[in-house]
Amino acid sequence: MAQQTINIGTAPNDNTGDPLRTGMTKVNANFTENYTTLAAQATTNSNQATTNASQTSTNTTVAN
């Protein structure tokens, strides 16, 4: 989804911008997209860290 920009009109109180409910719907949609993206990135980073840790412990050789 692309960023949803709130139409603020051309002048204060000129009734050319988005109504309050429409504006807040756009705000909610933008935040939902951001949180969803961040959560997906955090999961990917966590999975990558786990994979890297497993590979490091598997590839480590102890010398006697």
Buried (B, 14 or more C-beta within 10 A) or exposed (E): EEEBEBEEEEEEEEEEBBEEEEBEBBEEEBEEBEEEEEEEEEEEEEEEEEEEEEEEEEEEEEEE
